Amino acid sequence: MIDLKNLTKKFGKKIAVKNLNMTIEKGKITMLIGPSGCGKTTTLKMINRLIDSTEGDIRIKDKSVYDLDPVELRRSIGYVIQETGLFPHMNVFDNIAIVPRLLKWEEKKIKLRVEELLNLVTLNTEYMYKYPLQLSGGERQRVGLARALAADPEILLMDEPFGAIDPINRSKLHDSFISIQEKIEKTIVFVTHDINEAIKLGDKIAILKDGDLVQYDNVYNILYEPENEFVEKLLGHDRNIKALVLKKNRDYYVTEGFVTCQRSDKPDAVITRLQEKNKKIAYVVDSNNKFEGLFLLEKHKKDTEPHLSFVDNPVTVEKNNNLQETFSLMIEAGEGNLPVLTDKNQFIGEIRMDDIFNEFKGER
């Protein structure tokens, strides 16, 4: 899809990128990572000609970017940066509509596209007429992603887009991003300084140092066959635990062996079902199988009979969470099992600590 051929960039006497050769695969997420000044952002900006190379070529679908009008090239490639770059004087609708309007789309088509994209990034249409200052950091990043996708580009360039978000919301954005990519299958080049982010999101990882490409491979091979000591240090000493990132909840959750019910079910009936299955938790769903919380079966010393307590905001995981994240949540929450949901809050099953622990032992 994108071929970087003998690519070199010099700023005066400083060589930022040295004779870089790599092929970025169609429909995959390629992560660029390395220490500050390694050339990762320079490489990203050469793809859409925000920076022109000193030597070498970049070919997109076998056409050199240097044979294309740079403005038209940039309009055909989505671009997301850390601070989103939203125009503060424009509402969400107008921010997302910028490129379609430049391409002279009809307003009716633009409105439909904006609504579609807001739904895709899990923001409803009520956000259309809000301004950036009225949004949280995570919401602004979602709008920035929607804007980059507005003209339906094949290629998306992302320069540390989640770097300024707090860890909890960044993890949620990661999960949403993975779900979105499953639907849109864009060719994405993503710059990061966070090895955990690279492992979680990437199909392939390019590791750079001082302008040189040190290793370029799929995540599995990066983890288990690091090229040299520099890559080993970048990965850290907990590589076996990091390897759990390669495993997703969707491949390990179970769909039976637990109890589900609705809020309207009679307590005695729920208690009976829990006792029959020797369980203490019943997952509560509505008529459309959306998750609402859980019932805990409790019996205190002074109680003659057990009773149910409703928990409306329990710890949950999504199907696209990886096993490392899920295992950490279980430890923090003191739970051996957790409910698994889709990004639309649909309950789909349960994941168990014993299964994750067995997987971890297998990796060792």
N, C-alpha and C positions, 0 to 999 in steps of 0.2 A: 504493500500500500504506500508506505513512505520509505524511500531509500536515501540514506545519508552516505555520500560517497566522497572519501578523502577530504572531509570537511575540516577546514582550519579557520580560526578567527584570531586575528591579532589586533590588539589595542596598543598602538605605538610599538614598543619593543616587547610588550607582554603578550605571550601566547595564551589565550583563554581556552581554546579548544584545539587539539592537535590531531590532525589526520584521522578524524573520526569516521568509522565505517560501521553502519548497522542498518538493519531492516526492521521497520516497525510494522507489525502484522495488523491486517484489517480486522476490525471488530474486537480488538483486544485492548487491555489497559497496560501500557508500558510506563513503568516508573523510572524516573531519573533521580538518583540519589548520590550524595557525596558531601564532603565538608564544604564550608563556605569558600567560594572562589574556585570551585572545581570545574565550572563550565556548564553546569546543568541548566541554569536559566538562560544563559547565552545560546545554548543549543536549542532550547525551546523557541526562543525569539527569532532564530534564524529560519525556522520552519515556515513562519508566516511573514518573514522578511521585515519584522520590526528592526532586526539587525541583519545586514547582509554579510555573508561569509567573505573571508579574504581569499580563500582557495576552496576548490571542491564544488560539489553540486548537491542539490536536494531535488529528488524526483518524486512527484506524487502521481500515482498511476502512470508511471513512466513518462511524465511530462516534467521538464525542469521548471522549478518555480521562477527561475530567472527569465523564462520566456513568457511569463504571465504578468499582467498588470498588477502591481502590488496592492492597490486598493481593492480590486476585484478579488484577489487572492484572500485578503484578510476578511472580506465579507463572506467568503465561502467557508471560513474556518471559525468555529466557536472558540472563545477565549475567556477564561475565568482566572481572576487574580485574587490575592489574599483578602484585600479590602473590598472586593466585589466591583468597585468602580461604578456603582450606581449613581445616577445624577440626582442630587438631593432635591432639586426643584421639580423633578418629575415624579408622578406617582408610579406605582408598580406596573400598571398597564402600559404607560408611555415608555418606561424603561425597557420592558420586554419587546415592545413594538418597534424599537429603533431600527434594527436591520431590515425587518420586513417592509417598513416604510421607505427605507433607502432603496429597496429593491422594487418599490412601487406596487406592493400588493394592494388589493382592494381592502377597505376597512372591515368589511364583513368577514373576509377570510382571516384578517389579523385578529379580530375579536375571538373567533373560533379557536385560533391557534393559541392565543394567550390563555383562554379558559382550559384548553387541553393541557398546556404546559403547567399551569398552576396545579391542576389535578395530579399530573405526573410527579411533581416535586412535593406532593402532599400538603399543598396550601389551597384552600378553597377560594372561590371567586370573590368572597368578601374582601380579600386582600388587594383586589385590583386597583382600588382608589385610595389605598394607604400610601404614605410617603416613607422613604427609607428610614427617617428618624423615628418613625412609629413602629419599626420592626426590631426584633431581637437580632443578635449577631447571626444566629443560626438561620433565621428567616431571611435575612439579607443574602446569605450565601445561597439559599434555595432560589431566591429571585435571580441572583447572578447566574446560576446554572440554567434557569429557565431562559434568561435572555440569550445566553450563549447557544442555546438549542433552538432559538426562535425560527431561524430560517432553515432548520433541519439540515445542518451541515454534516458531512460524513466524518469530519475530523474535529476533535475537541482538544484544545491545549489548556492545561490547568497548572497555574504557578502557585504552589502552596495554598490552595484555596481554603483549607480548613485550619491553617496555622494559627489564626488569631482567635479561634473558638476554644472555650474551656473544655477540659478532657471529657466530661460527661456528655455534653452536647456534640462534641466532635465524634464520639463513638456512635451516637445516634445518626449523625450525618453520614458517617461511613456506611452504616447499614442501609440507609435510604439510597445512597449513591450506588451501592451494589445492586439493590433491587431495581433502580432506574436503568442501570447499564444492562441488566438481564433483558429488559424490554426494548431498549433502543439500539444496543449493539453497535455503538460508535467506536471509531478508532481514536483512542485517547492517549495523549502523552501528558504525563502528570509529574511535576517536579515536587519533591519533598525532601526534608532533612531528617525525617522520622522513619527509622528502619521498621518499626512496628506497623506504621501506616503503609509502607511499601509492601510489606509481606501480606498484610490483610487485603489490600485493594488490587495489587498487581497480578497480571498474568505473567509478565516478564519484568525483570529488574535490570537496569543498566547502572552499574556502579562506576562513578568517575572520581578521579583524583588528579589534581594539577593539570586538568585539561585532557588527560588520557582516559580511555575506556579500560577499566581494570577487569571487569567481568560483565557479561551480558547473557542472561540465561533465564529459564523459568524459575519460579520461586523454590520449588523442590530442590533443584540442583544447586541453587545459591545456598540454601540451608545445609545441604548434606555434602556438597563438594565445593567449598569456598576456594577461590583461586589462589589466595595467598594470605599472609598474616594480616594484612590490612583489612581484607574482607572479614576474616575471623573476628577481629576486634570490633568492626562495625556491627556485626551480628550479636556480639556479646557472649557471655558464658552460658546463657540459658537457652541455647539453640533448640534443645529437645522440647522445652516448654513452648518456644516460639513456633515450633513445628505444628503445634495444635491449632495454630491459626489456619493451617491448610485444610483443616477438617471443619465442616459446617454442621450446625445443628440439624439442618434438613436431612442429613444422612444418618442421624443417630437418634432422633426422637422416636418414641413409641406411640402407637395409636390405640392401645388397649391396656388393661390392667390398672385403670384408675376409674374414678367416679366423676361423672358430670351431672349437673342438674340445672334447674331454672330457679330464679328467685321466688317464683310463685309456688314451687313444690312444697308440700306439707313437710314441716321439720321432722316429724316422726318417720316419714317415708325415707327421707335422706339419711337419717341416723341409721335406720335399718340396713340400707344399702351399704353404708360405710362399714358397719359392723360385720356384715356378711363377707365383705372383701378385706376385712382387717385393715382398713384405711382410716386416716384421721383428717384427710382433706378431700373436699368435693369442689371441683372447678365449676363455677357458675357462668352459664352462657345464656344469651337470649334466644328467641325463636329463629334468628338468622345465624346462630352459632358465634355471635360476637361475644368476646370475653368481658365479663362484668366484675369478676372478683372471685373469691372463694369462701367456702364455709369451713371452719375449723371445728372438729369434734372435740369438746372439752368436758372434763369432769373433775371438779375440785373436791377436796377432801370432805367438805361439808355437803356436797351435792349427793342426793340419792340416785339421781338419773343424769346421764350425759346430756349436754345441750350444744347447740350450734352457735358459733360467733361468726359474723360476717366481716370479711376483710375486703374493702373496696379498692385498695391500691397495693396489691402484693407485688413482689419482685417477679418480673416476667422476662422472657428472652424472645427474640425473633428468630425465625427459621434460618435467616442468613447470618446470624451471629456465629462466630467461630467458637470452637471448644475452649480455647484459652480464655476468652471473655466470659463464657458461661461458667466455667470452673471457678474463675475469680469471683463472679457474682454469688455463686453458691457458698463459697467460703465466707464472704462478707455478710451474707444474709443468714448463715447457719442453716441452710436448707439442703436436703439431699436430693430433692426433685424440684423442677421448676416447670411451669406451663410454657408452652411454645406457641407463639402467635405469628400471624402474617403481618405485613406492613399495614394492612387494613384492619388490624385488631381481631382477626378471625382466630379462634382457638383451633389448633390442629393436633395437639398432642402434648406429651410430657417427655422431658429429658432427665436422665438420672445420673447422679454423681458416680455411681459404680461403673456405668458404661464409659464415662469419660476417663475415670481412673484406669480402667483396663486398657483403654486406648493409649494413655500416657505411658503405662508400663510396657506396652508393645513397642512404642517409639524408642524407648531406652534400650 
